[in-house]
Amino acid sequence: MSTPNFATEAGLAGRYPGRHFDRRERKLLLSAKAYIDAAAAAATPAAGSVTLSTLATGVKPSHVVKFAGTAAVTSSVTSQAITVTGVQAGDLVFAQMNTEDTSSRLVAAAVASTNTVTLTYSGTTGTGGNVTYQVLRAAS
């Protein structure tokens, strides 16, 4: 069952065979439409108005994604530093191989420090491959 379009219904008042709207019914339809439109407008937050301070405790995130990206895996290394301007010590980093290098190594650890994400691999890397990372920061 489709939702009635109140503007269309009100505009067609009296044009339905066997279904006659009088002025009172048309006014009621228009009034209902105005009420629903006002409620919908009030329920839609303005752009930029949703902030951590306006969220209820149960829906506030503990962390937010601050940075994300992809970097080429450096060949023949067991760890690699990636410059990510704005990263802070204490940020959480999640990283994974996006495309495998020739050695099929995995990301064993990912650590944030000032402007740097340091990745430690499960062994010496081969050639090729990309790693994808996300940096999360505690919400405040």
N, C-alpha and C positions, 0 to 999 in steps of 0.2 A: 504494500500500500504506500503510495507516494504522499509526501507532505504537501498540504494545500498551499498554494501561493495566494496569500490574502489580498494582494493588490489586484491580481487577475480575477479572483473570485468577486471582489467588490466591484471591479469595473464591469464585470459581466452580469451584475445583478439584474434580474428580470429577463435575461436572454435565454434561460434554460427552459426547455419544454417540461412542464410538470414540476418545475422548481422555480418558484417566484420569490424574489427577494423584495421586500418593501424597504422603504427608507430607513426604518428602524434597524432591520437586519443588516443593511449596508453599513450603517453607522457603527453597529456592533462589530462587524468584520474589520472596518478601518481602525476602530479603537483597539481591537485585539492585535492587529498588525503593528500599530504604534507601540503598544506595550511590549511585544516581543522584540521589535527593533531596538527599543531603549534598553531592554534587559541584555540583549546581545552586545550592544555597544558598551554597556557598563562592565560586562564580563571579559572584554578584550583589553588586556593591559597595553598601555602605551609603549612604544619602542623605548628601550633603555630603562624601563621602570622596574624591571625584575632584578633585584640585587640580593645578595646573601642576607642582608638585614630584613628584607621583606618576605623571605621564605619561612614557612613553618619549620619548627625544629625537626620534625620527622622527614622532611624532604631536602634539608640542607646537605650538600655534598661534603664529604670530609676533605676531598682533594679536587683540584681542577686541572685539566690538561693545559699546560703553559706553552709547550713546544712539541713539535713532532716533525719527523723528517726521515730521509733515506740517505745513507752514505755508502760509498764504495768500500769494500773490504780491502785493506792493505794486505798485499801478499807477503808470505813468509814471516809473520809476526804472531805472537801469542796474546798481545794486547794492542789496543789502538785508542788514541785520543782523538775525539771529534770536537771541534770548536762549535759551541752553541751559545752565542752571546745572550746573556741574561740568565743562564742556568745558575743556580745557587747550591752550595753545599747543603745537604739535607733534603734536596728535592728527590723524589722517587723516579727512577728510570726503569722503563721496561723496554727491552730490545730483543729482536729475533732476526734470524737470517731471512731475508726476503727472497733472495735467490742464492743457492748454494755456490760456494767457491769449489775449486777442483778437489779440495781435501775433505769436503763434507763436514767441516767443523761446526760447532754450535756456539752460541753466545752463552758463556758460563756465568758471567757477572756483568752488571752495568752499574756504574757509580757516578754520581754527580759531584762536581766541585765547581768552583767559580768559573763560569763561561766554558766549561769542558764536561763532556760525557766520556768516561773511560770505559771501554769494553774489554773484557777478558774472554778469550776464546777457549774452547775445550782442548786445544792443541795448536800446533803451528798451522797457519792458514795457507791455502793454496792460492791460485790466481783466480781473478774474477769474483763475482758475488756482490751482493748488496745486503746491508743491514738496515732494518727499519726500527726507529726508536720513538718513544713517547716520554715526555718529562711531565710529571705531576707535582703540583705544589699544594701544601696544606691550605685549605680555604680559610680565610679570616674575615 
